[in-house]
């Protein structure tokens, strides 16, 4: 049953038309997360007890291809500071950004989160939930709002999957 649900989730994620950012993951020190969504993929690794480094690729319709390198710093229990750099191709809309993320403790395999990041010419908000399907595979469902000064606004519901190891 869980394999069928995972397969259905991945197929749904690949067929949904809305882009969204990487979810906020709770990783243990030395743990890695690899995820895929509708128009993006990411990898992140917790390099220290309070620091996660990551890379995300997103293909947004109006804003082009985005390459993010980012860090998440655990500020306190369930609160992370986010810093990163985004390259948009084509174009020269490259900028540093910062933000915050909060998450709930995991209850019955569900963990809610909200994040907000902003740069010189964009801001994005995401509210979602990670649901543990099997030992190291999560399903992510979220609402995402991306607003760029030089293009348009993109928002909607997204679905993705993450594998942790």
ROSE-4610 file (N, C-alpha, C; in Angstrom, 1 decimal, always signed):
// ROSE-4610
residu = [X/X/X/X/X/X/X/X/X/X/X/X/X/X/X/X/X/X/X/X/X/X/X/X/X/X/X/X/X/X/X/X/X/X/X/X/X/X/X/X/X/X/X/X/X/X/X/X/X/X/X/X/X/X/X/X/X/X/X/X/X/X/X/X/X/X/X/X/X/X/X/X/X/X/X/X/X/X/X/X/X/X/X/X/X/X/X/X/X/X/X/X/X/X/X/X/X/X/X/X/X/X/X/X/X/X/X/X/X/X/X/X/X/X/X/X/X/X/X/X/X/X/X/X/X/X/X/X/X/X/X/X/X/X/X/X/X/X/X/X/X/X/X/X/X/X/X/X/X/X/X/X/X/X/X/X/X/X/X/X/X/X/X/X/X/X/X/X/X/X/X/X/X/X/X/X/X/X/X/X/X/X/X/X/X/X/X/X/X/X/X/X/X/X/X/X/X/X/X/X/X/X/X/X/X/X/X/X/X/X/X/X/X/X/X/X/X/X/X/X/X/X/X/X/X/X/X/X/X/X/X/X/X/X/X/X/X/X/X/X/X/X/X/X/X/X/X/X/X/X/X/X/X/X/X/X/X/X/X/X/X/X/X/X/X/X/X/X/X/X/X/X/X/X/X/X/X/X/X/X/X/X/X/X/X/X/X/X/X/X/X/X/X/X/X/X/X/X/X/X/X/X/X/X/X/X/X/X/X/X/X/X/X/X/X/X/X/X/X/X/X/X/X/X/X/X/X/X/X/X/X/X/X/X/X/X/X/X/X/X/X/X/X/X/X/X/X/X/X/X/X/X/X/X/X/X/X/X/X/X/X/X/X/X/X/X/X/X/X/X/X/X/X/X/X/X/X/X/X/X/X/X/X/X/X/X/X/X/X/X/X/X/X/X/X/X/X/X/X/X/X/X/X/X/X/X/X/X/X/X/X/X/X/X/X/X/X/X/X/X/X/X/X/X/X/X/X/X/X/X/X/X/X/X/X/X/X/X/X/X/X/X/X/X/X/X/X/X/X/X/X/X/X/X/X/X/X/X/X/X/X/X/X/X/X/X/X/X/X/X/X/X/X/X/X/X/X/X/X/X/X/X/X/X/X/X/X/X/X/X/X/X/X/X/X]
num = [1/1/1/2/2/2/3/3/3/4/4/4/5/5/5/6/6/6/7/7/7/8/8/8/9/9/9/10/10/10/11/11/11/12/12/12/13/13/13/14/14/14/15/15/15/16/16/16/17/17/17/18/18/18/19/19/19/20/20/20/21/21/21/22/22/22/23/23/23/24/24/24/25/25/25/26/26/26/27/27/27/28/28/28/29/29/29/30/30/30/31/31/31/32/32/32/33/33/33/34/34/34/35/35/35/36/36/36/37/37/37/38/38/38/39/39/39/40/40/40/41/41/41/42/42/42/43/43/43/44/44/44/45/45/45/46/46/46/47/47/47/48/48/48/49/49/49/50/50/50/51/51/51/52/52/52/53/53/53/54/54/54/55/55/55/56/56/56/57/57/57/58/58/58/59/59/59/60/60/60/61/61/61/62/62/62/63/63/63/64/64/64/65/65/65/66/66/66/67/67/67/68/68/68/69/69/69/70/70/70/71/71/71/72/72/72/73/73/73/74/74/74/75/75/75/76/76/76/77/77/77/78/78/78/79/79/79/80/80/80/81/81/81/82/82/82/83/83/83/84/84/84/85/85/85/86/86/86/87/87/87/88/88/88/89/89/89/90/90/90/91/91/91/92/92/92/93/93/93/94/94/94/95/95/95/96/96/96/97/97/97/98/98/98/99/99/99/100/100/100/101/101/101/102/102/102/103/103/103/104/104/104/105/105/105/106/106/106/107/107/107/108/108/108/109/109/109/110/110/110/111/111/111/112/112/112/113/113/113/114/114/114/115/115/115/116/116/116/117/117/117/118/118/118/119/119/119/120/120/120/121/121/121/122/122/122/123/123/123/124/124/124/125/125/125/126/126/126/127/127/127/128/128/128/129/129/129/130/130/130/131/131/131/132/132/132/133/133/133/134/134/134/135/135/135/136/136/136/137/137/137/138/138/138/139/139/139/140/140/140/141/141/141/142/142/142/143/143/143/144/144/144/145/145/145/146/146/146/147/147/147/148/148/148/149/149/149/150/150/150/151/151/151/152/152/152/153/153/153/154/154/154/155/155/155/156/156/156/157/157/157/158/158/158/159/159/159/160/160/160/161/161/161/162/162/162/163/163/163/164/164/164/165/165/165]
x = [+0.8/+0.0/+0.9/+1.9/+2.8/+3.5/+4.0/+4.7/+3.8/+2.5/+1.5/+1.3/+1.2/+1.0/+2.2/+3.4/+4.6/+4.7/+4.4/+4.4/+3.3/+2.1/+1.1/+1.5/+2.2/+2.7/+3.7/+4.7/+5.7/+5.1/+4.2/+3.5/+2.7/+2.0/+1.2/+2.2/+3.3/+4.3/+4.8/+5.0/+5.6/+4.5/+3.3/+2.2/+1.6/+1.8/+1.3/+1.9/+1.2/+1.8/+2.4/+2.4/+2.8/+4.2/+5.1/+6.4/+6.4/+7.3/+7.5/+8.9/+9.2/+10.6/+10.8/+12.0/+12.4/+11.6/+11.1/+10.5/+11.5/+11.1/+11.9/+12.0/+13.2/+13.4/+14.1/+13.8/+14.5/+15.5/+16.8/+17.8/+18.7/+19.2/+20.2/+21.6/+22.5/+23.9/+24.4/+25.0/+25.5/+24.5/+23.2/+22.1/+22.0/+21.6/+21.4/+19.9/+19.4/+18.0/+18.1/+17.5/+17.4/+15.9/+15.4/+14.0/+13.7/+12.5/+12.1/+10.6/+10.3/+9.0/+8.6/+7.6/+7.1/+8.1/+8.7/+9.6/+11.0/+11.3/+12.5/+13.0/+14.3/+15.0/+16.0/+16.3/+17.3/+18.0/+19.1/+19.9/+20.4/+20.4/+20.9/+21.5/+22.5/+23.3/+23.5/+23.2/+23.5/+25.0/+25.8/+27.2/+27.7/+26.8/+27.1/+25.8/+25.9/+24.7/+23.7/+24.2/+23.3/+23.3/+24.0/+24.1/+23.8/+22.9/+22.6/+22.9/+23.6/+24.0/+23.2/+22.7/+22.0/+22.1/+21.6/+21.6/+20.2/+19.5/+18.2/+18.2/+17.6/+17.4/+15.9/+15.4/+14.0/+13.8/+12.8/+12.5/+11.2/+11.2/+9.9/+9.6/+8.3/+7.8/+8.3/+7.9/+8.2/+9.6/+10.1/+11.4/+12.6/+12.5/+13.6/+14.1/+15.3/+15.9/+16.6/+16.4/+17.0/+17.9/+19.1/+20.1/+20.3/+20.0/+20.2/+21.2/+22.1/+23.0/+22.6/+22.3/+21.8/+22.3/+22.1/+22.4/+21.3/+21.0/+20.0/+20.7/+20.5/+21.2/+20.1/+20.3/+19.3/+19.5/+18.6/+18.7/+18.2/+17.1/+16.6/+15.7/+15.1/+14.3/+13.2/+13.2/+12.1/+12.2/+13.3/+13.4/+14.8/+14.8/+16.0/+16.1/+17.3/+17.6/+18.1/+17.7/+18.1/+18.9/+20.0/+20.8/+21.1/+21.2/+21.5/+21.8/+22.1/+22.4/+21.6/+20.9/+20.1/+20.6/+20.9/+21.2/+20.0/+19.5/+18.4/+19.0/+18.6/+19.1/+17.9/+17.7/+18.5/+18.3/+19.1/+18.9/+20.0/+20.0/+21.0/+20.3/+19.3/+18.6/+19.1/+20.4/+21.1/+21.1/+20.8/+20.9/+21.0/+21.5/+21.6/+20.2/+19.8/+18.6/+18.7/+17.7/+17.7/+16.3/+16.1/+14.7/+14.7/+13.5/+13.3/+12.4/+12.5/+11.6/+11.3/+10.0/+9.6/+9.0/+9.1/+8.5/+7.9/+6.9/+6.3/+7.0/+6.9/+7.5/+6.7/+7.4/+6.7/+5.7/+4.5/+3.4/+2.8/+2.8/+2.2/+2.7/+4.0/+4.6/+4.4/+3.7/+3.5/+4.3/+4.8/+5.6/+5.2/+4.6/+4.2/+5.4/+5.4/+6.4/+5.9/+6.6/+6.3/+7.7/+7.9/+9.1/+8.9/+9.8/+9.7/+11.2/+11.5/+12.8/+12.5/+13.5/+13.4/+14.8/+14.8/+16.0/+15.8/+16.7/+16.6/+15.4/+15.0/+13.9/+12.9/+12.8/+11.8/+11.5/+10.4/+10.1/+9.3/+9.4/+8.6/+8.3/+7.1/+6.5/+6.0/+6.2/+5.7/+5.2/+4.1/+3.4/+3.1/+3.6/+3.4/+3.5/+3.4/+3.5/+4.3/+5.2/+5.9/+5.3/+5.0/+4.4/+5.3/+5.7/+6.6/+5.8/+6.2/+5.5/+6.1/+7.4/+8.2/+9.4/+10.3/+11.4/+12.1/+12.5/+13.3/+12.7/+11.4/+10.8/+9.6/+9.6/+8.6/+7.8/+6.5/+5.7/+5.5/+5.6/+5.4/+4.2/+3.4/+2.2/+2.3/+2.2/+2.4/+1.7/+1.6/+1.1/+2.3/+2.6/+3.8/+3.4/+4.0/+3.8/+5.1/+5.4/+6.7/+6.3/+6.9/+6.6/+8.0/+8.2/+9.4/+9.1/+10.0/+9.7/+9.8/+10.7/+10.9/+10.1/+9.3/+8.4/+7.0/+6.4/+5.1/+5.1/+3.9/+3.6/+3.2/+3.7/+3.4/+3.0/+1.8/+1.4/+0.5/+0.3/-0.5/-0.1/-0.7/-0.5/+0.5/+1.5/+2.5/+2.6/+3.2/+3.4/+4.8/+5.5/+6.9/+7.2/+8.4/+8.9/+10.3/+10.7/+12.1/+12.6/+13.8/+14.5/+15.6/+15.7/+16.7/+17.6/+18.9/+19.9/+21.1]
y = [-1.2/+0.0/+1.3/+1.3/+2.5/+2.7/+1.6/+1.7/+2.3/+1.9/+2.4/+3.9/+4.3/+5.7/+6.5/+6.0/+6.7/+6.9/+5.9/+5.9/+7.0/+6.9/+7.9/+9.3/+9.5/+10.8/+11.4/+10.5/+11.0/+11.3/+10.5/+10.8/+12.1/+12.3/+13.5/+14.7/+14.6/+15.7/+16.1/+15.1/+15.4/+16.0/+15.8/+16.2/+17.5/+18.0/+19.2/+20.4/+21.5/+22.6/+23.7/+23.6/+24.7/+24.4/+25.4/+25.2/+25.6/+25.0/+25.4/+25.2/+25.8/+25.7/+24.4/+24.1/+23.0/+23.1/+22.0/+22.0/+22.2/+22.5/+22.6/+21.2/+20.6/+19.3/+19.3/+18.4/+18.2/+17.1/+17.4/+16.5/+16.3/+15.1/+14.9/+15.2/+15.4/+15.8/+14.7/+15.1/+14.1/+13.5/+13.9/+13.3/+14.2/+13.5/+14.2/+14.0/+15.0/+14.9/+15.2/+14.4/+14.6/+14.6/+15.7/+15.8/+16.2/+15.9/+16.3/+16.8/+17.8/+18.3/+18.6/+19.4/+19.6/+20.2/+21.3/+22.0/+22.2/+21.5/+21.7/+20.4/+20.5/+19.4/+20.0/+19.3/+19.9/+18.7/+19.1/+18.3/+19.1/+18.6/+19.4/+18.4/+18.9/+18.0/+18.8/+18.2/+18.8/+18.6/+19.6/+19.5/+19.6/+20.2/+20.3/+20.3/+20.3/+20.2/+21.3/+22.5/+23.6/+24.2/+23.5/+24.1/+23.1/+23.4/+22.6/+23.4/+22.8/+23.5/+22.8/+23.5/+22.9/+23.6/+22.9/+23.4/+23.1/+24.0/+23.8/+24.3/+23.6/+24.0/+24.1/+25.2/+25.3/+25.9/+25.5/+26.0/+26.7/+28.0/+28.7/+29.3/+29.3/+29.7/+31.1/+32.1/+33.4/+33.9/+33.3/+33.8/+33.0/+32.0/+31.3/+30.2/+29.8/+28.8/+29.4/+28.8/+29.4/+28.3/+28.8/+28.0/+28.6/+27.9/+28.5/+27.6/+28.3/+27.7/+28.4/+27.6/+28.2/+27.4/+28.1/+27.6/+27.8/+26.8/+26.9/+26.8/+27.8/+27.8/+27.6/+26.6/+26.3/+27.4/+28.3/+29.4/+28.9/+28.2/+27.6/+26.4/+25.7/+24.6/+25.0/+24.3/+24.6/+25.9/+26.7/+27.9/+27.9/+28.3/+28.3/+29.6/+30.1/+31.3/+30.7/+31.4/+31.0/+32.1/+31.8/+32.7/+32.0/+32.7/+32.0/+33.0/+32.4/+33.2/+32.5/+33.3/+32.8/+33.4/+32.5/+32.9/+32.6/+33.6/+33.4/+33.4/+32.4/+32.3/+32.2/+32.9/+34.0/+35.2/+36.2/+37.5/+37.7/+38.8/+39.2/+39.4/+38.7/+38.9/+38.0/+38.2/+37.4/+38.2/+37.5/+38.2/+37.3/+37.9/+37.2/+37.3/+36.4/+36.5/+36.0/+36.3/+35.8/+35.6/+34.8/+34.6/+33.7/+33.3/+32.4/+31.3/+30.2/+29.1/+28.6/+28.2/+27.6/+26.3/+25.3/+24.0/+23.5/+22.6/+22.0/+20.8/+20.3/+19.0/+17.9/+16.8/+15.8/+15.0/+14.9/+14.2/+13.2/+11.9/+10.8/+10.9/+11.2/+11.2/+12.5/+13.5/+14.8/+15.9/+16.7/+17.9/+19.1/+20.1/+21.3/+22.3/+23.2/+24.3/+25.5/+26.6/+27.8/+28.5/+29.1/+29.7/+31.0/+32.0/+33.2/+33.6/+33.9/+34.4/+35.6/+36.6/+37.7/+38.2/+38.6/+39.2/+40.6/+41.1/+42.5/+42.6/+41.6/+41.8/+40.6/+39.9/+38.8/+38.5/+37.9/+37.3/+36.0/+35.1/+33.9/+33.3/+32.8/+32.2/+30.8/+29.9/+28.6/+28.1/+27.4/+26.8/+25.4/+24.4/+23.0/+22.0/+20.8/+19.7/+18.5/+18.0/+16.8/+15.6/+14.6/+13.3/+12.2/+11.5/+10.3/+9.2/+8.7/+7.5/+6.2/+6.1/+4.9/+5.4/+4.6/+4.9/+6.2/+6.4/+7.6/+8.3/+8.2/+8.8/+9.7/+10.9/+11.9/+12.4/+12.6/+13.3/+14.7/+15.7/+17.1/+17.6/+18.3/+19.1/+20.5/+21.5/+22.8/+23.8/+25.0/+26.2/+27.1/+27.6/+28.4/+29.7/+30.8/+32.1/+32.7/+32.9/+33.5/+34.8/+35.9/+37.2/+37.9/+38.0/+38.7/+40.0/+41.0/+42.4/+42.4/+41.6/+41.7/+40.7/+39.9/+39.0/+39.0/+37.9/+37.9/+37.1/+36.9/+36.2/+34.7/+33.8/+32.4/+31.8/+31.2/+30.6/+29.4/+28.6/+27.4/+26.3/+25.2/+24.0/+23.1/+22.6/+21.7/+20.4/+19.4/+18.1/+17.7/+17.0/+16.5/+15.3/+14.8/+13.6/+13.9/+13.4/+13.6/+12.2/+11.9/+10.7/+11.2/+10.7/+11.1/+9.9/+10.1/+9.1/+9.6]
z = [+0.0/+0.0/+0.0/+0.8/+0.9/-0.4/-1.0/-2.3/-3.4/-3.4/-4.3/-4.1/-2.8/-2.4/-2.8/-2.6/-3.0/-4.5/-5.3/-6.8/-7.2/-6.7/-7.0/-6.7/-5.5/-5.1/-6.1/-6.5/-7.4/-8.8/-9.3/-10.5/-10.5/-9.3/-9.1/-9.1/-8.4/-8.3/-9.7/-10.5/-11.9/-12.8/-12.5/-13.4/-13.0/-11.8/-11.3/-11.9/-12.2/-12.9/-12.1/-10.8/-9.9/-9.4/-9.4/-8.9/-7.4/-6.7/-5.3/-4.8/-3.7/-3.2/-2.4/-2.0/-1.2/+0.1/+0.6/+1.9/+3.1/+4.2/+5.4/+6.0/+6.0/+6.6/+7.9/+8.8/+10.0/+9.8/+9.8/+9.5/+10.8/+11.0/+12.0/+11.5/+12.4/+11.9/+11.1/+9.9/+8.9/+8.0/+8.1/+7.3/+6.0/+4.9/+3.6/+3.2/+2.5/+2.0/+0.5/-0.3/-1.8/-2.1/-2.8/-3.1/-4.5/-5.0/-6.3/-6.2/-7.0/-7.0/-8.4/-8.6/-10.0/-10.9/-10.5/-11.4/-10.8/-9.7/-9.0/-8.4/-8.1/-7.3/-6.4/-5.3/-4.3/-3.6/-3.1/-2.2/-1.1/+0.2/+1.3/+2.3/+3.0/+3.9/+5.2/+6.3/+7.6/+8.0/+7.8/+8.0/+9.4/+10.3/+11.7/+12.5/+13.8/+14.6/+14.3/+13.9/+13.7/+12.3/+11.3/+10.0/+8.9/+8.0/+6.8/+5.6/+4.6/+3.4/+2.2/+1.2/+0.2/-1.2/-2.2/-3.6/-4.1/-4.8/-5.4/-6.8/-7.7/-9.1/-9.3/-9.8/-10.1/-11.5/-12.2/-13.5/-13.5/-13.3/-13.2/-14.6/-14.9/-16.2/-16.6/-15.8/-16.2/-15.7/-14.7/-14.1/-14.6/-15.4/-15.9/-15.0/-15.2/-14.4/-13.2/-12.0/-10.7/-10.2/-9.8/-9.1/-7.7/-6.7/-5.3/-4.6/-3.9/-2.9/-1.6/-0.6/+0.6/+1.9/+3.0/+4.3/+5.2/+6.1/+7.1/+8.5/+9.3/+10.6/+11.7/+12.5/+13.6/+14.7/+14.8/+15.8/+17.2/+17.2/+18.4/+18.0/+19.0/+18.6/+17.6/+16.5/+15.4/+14.8/+14.9/+14.2/+13.4/+12.1/+11.3/+10.6/+10.6/+9.8/+8.4/+7.3/+6.0/+5.3/+4.7/+3.9/+2.6/+1.5/+0.2/-0.9/-2.1/-3.3/-4.4/-5.2/-6.3/-7.6/-8.6/-9.9/-10.8/-11.5/-12.5/-13.9/-14.7/-16.0/-16.9/-18.0/-18.5/-17.6/-17.8/-17.1/-16.1/-15.5/-14.5/-13.1/-12.8/-11.6/-10.5/-10.2/-9.2/-7.9/-6.8/-5.5/-4.3/-3.3/-2.0/-1.4/-0.5/+0.2/+1.6/+2.4/+3.8/+4.2/+5.3/+5.8/+7.0/+7.3/+8.5/+8.2/+8.9/+8.8/+10.2/+10.4/+11.7/+11.3/+12.3/+12.1/+13.4/+13.3/+14.4/+14.8/+16.0/+16.3/+15.5/+15.2/+14.5/+15.4/+14.9/+15.6/+14.6/+15.0/+14.2/+12.7/+12.6/+11.2/+10.4/+11.0/+10.3/+11.0/+10.1/+10.6/+9.8/+10.4/+9.6/+9.6/+8.7/+8.6/+7.8/+8.0/+7.3/+7.1/+5.9/+5.6/+4.8/+5.0/+4.2/+3.9/+2.6/+2.2/+1.3/+1.4/+0.5/+0.1/-1.2/-1.8/-2.3/-3.1/-3.6/-4.5/-5.3/-6.2/-6.2/-5.1/-4.9/-3.5/-3.2/-1.9/-2.2/-1.3/-1.4/+0.0/+0.0/+1.2/+0.9/+1.9/+1.8/+3.1/+3.1/+4.2/+3.8/+4.6/+4.2/+5.3/+4.9/+5.9/+5.2/+6.0/+5.5/+6.2/+5.5/+6.0/+5.8/+6.8/+6.7/+6.1/+4.9/+4.3/+4.8/+4.6/+5.1/+5.8/+6.3/+7.1/+6.7/+5.5/+5.1/+3.9/+3.6/+2.5/+3.0/+2.7/+3.1/+1.9/+2.1/+1.1/+1.6/+0.7/+1.1/+0.3/+1.0/+0.4/+1.0/+0.1/+0.5/-0.4/+0.2/-0.6/-0.7/-1.9/-2.2/-2.9/-2.5/-3.2/-3.5/-4.8/-5.3/-6.0/-5.6/-6.2/-6.5/-7.9/-8.3/-8.9/-8.7/-9.2/-10.7/-11.3/-12.8/-13.6/-12.9/-13.7/-13.0/-12.8/-12.2/-10.9/-10.5/-9.2/-9.6/-8.8/-9.0/-7.7/-7.6/-6.4/-6.6/-5.6/-5.7/-4.8/-4.9/-4.1/-4.8/-4.1/-4.7/-3.9/-4.6/-4.0/-4.4/-3.5/-3.7/-2.9/-3.1/-2.3/-1.9/-0.7/-0.2/+0.3/+0.0/+0.6/+1.4/+2.7/+3.6/+3.8/+3.9/+4.2/+4.9]
